[in-house]
Structures are given as structure tokens and as C-alpha cells.
């Protein structure tokens, strides 16, 4: 009978500690995403590879100088005026 007086408060204290531990784990996002955590690594790797492939396959735009475009318009205008004459 004397052991019950010791075991009941001890079990209640362990119960309170267990509840605190579970609450702490939930608040610190320990149970955030259990199902997709292992797949996220693979999917992120696939997305990075797709981005790299898209960057390699898309043609890079050429940067032209403003003077080149001005010269091109002058020559096309002069060619048009010579055809009219």
C-alpha cells in the first residue's frame, strides 16, 4: 500500500513530462511534414536539373550596341531612297 503512494505521484509527473514533450515537439515543427520530407530532396534535385537544362537549351540574346541599330536604319533608308530615284 505504501508503494501506491509513491507510484501514483511518480506516474502523474511522468505523464506531465510526456505531455510537455509532445507539446514542445509540435510547437517547434517537429511534425511538420512527415510524408513528403524524403521526396522533397528528389523533387528539388529534379527542378534544379530542369532549370539547368532550360538555361542550356534557350538561346542567349545577343546584345547589340545602339550605334549598330542606328547605322542599320541609316543604310536601309539610304537604300530605299536610291531605289526610288
C-alpha positions in Angstrom: 0.0 0.0 0.0 2.9 2.3 0.7 4.2 1.8 -2.8 1.0 3.2 -4.3 1.6 6.5 -2.6 4.9 6.7 -4.4 3.9 5.3 -7.8 0.8 7.4 -8.4 2.6 10.8 -8.0 5.6 9.5 -10.0 3.3 8.4 -12.8 1.5 11.7 -12.8 4.8 13.5 -13.1 5.9 11.3 -16.0 2.6 12.0 -17.6 3.0 15.7 -17.3 6.6 15.5 -18.7 5.3 13.4 -21.7 2.6 16.0 -22.4 5.1 18.8 -22.2 7.5 17.0 -24.6 4.8 16.3 -27.2 3.6 19.9 -27.0 7.2 21.2 -27.4 7.7 19.0 -30.4 4.5 20.2 -32.1 5.3 23.9 -31.4 8.9 23.5 -32.8 7.5 22.0 -36.0 8.9 18.5 -35.5 5.8 17.0 -37.1 5.6 19.5 -39.9 5.7 17.2 -42.9 6.4 13.5 -42.3 5.1 12.2 -45.6 6.9 14.3 -48.2 10.2 15.0 -46.5 12.0 12.2 -48.2 10.6 13.0 -51.6 11.3 16.7 -51.3 15.1 16.1 -51.8 14.5 14.2 -55.0 12.0 16.8 -56.4 14.2 19.7 -55.6 17.1 18.0 -57.4 14.8 17.4 -60.5 13.8 21.0 -60.5 17.4 22.2 -60.4 18.3 19.9 -63.3 15.3 21.1 -65.3 16.4 24.7 -64.8 19.9 24.0 -65.8 18.7 22.2 -69.0 16.4 25.0 -69.9 19.1 27.6 -69.4 21.4 25.5 -71.7 18.8 25.0 -74.4 17.5 28.5 -74.6 19.4 30.8 -77.0 21.1 33.6 -75.3 20.0 37.0 -76.6 22.7 39.0 -78.3 23.3 42.5 -77.1 23.6 44.9 -79.8 25.0 48.4 -79.5 22.8 51.4 -80.1 25.2 52.6 -82.8 24.7 49.3 -84.8 21.0 49.8 -84.9 21.3 53.4 -85.9 23.7 52.5 -88.7 21.4 49.8 -89.9 18.5 52.2 -90.1 20.6 54.8 -92.0 21.7 52.2 -94.5 18.1 50.9 -95.1 16.8 54.5 -95.5 19.6 55.3 -98.0 18.9 52.1 -99.9 15.2 52.9 -100.1 15.9 56.4 -101.4 18.3 55.1 -104.1 15.7 52.6 -105.3 13.1 55.4 -105.6 15.4 57.6 -107.6 
